[in-house]
């Protein structure tokens, strides 16, 4: 099966790296995590089309850090729960001060 063309992503998502030199295979997890954290709906659609839902789900569930809103979005997309996300488990084992 032929892979779709590279996703057309907004450069603002990758403001801290050389966008033109991004290797979409080598840095797949980084790209997926960054797009879900900082991208918009179209960027997320592009990544899902390019990598496929299984690859995206794997990258997000194994991420070391994701915001609670990103985890919630991923849970809605992939029909799983907080405990399936590595970053959630890591956060539970490293509690921080209560923020109020």
Secondary structure by P-SEA (a helix, b strand, c coil): ccccccccccccccccccccccccccaaaaaaaaaaacccaaaaaaaaaaccaaaaaaaaaacccccaaaaaaaaaaccccccccaaaaaaaaccccccc
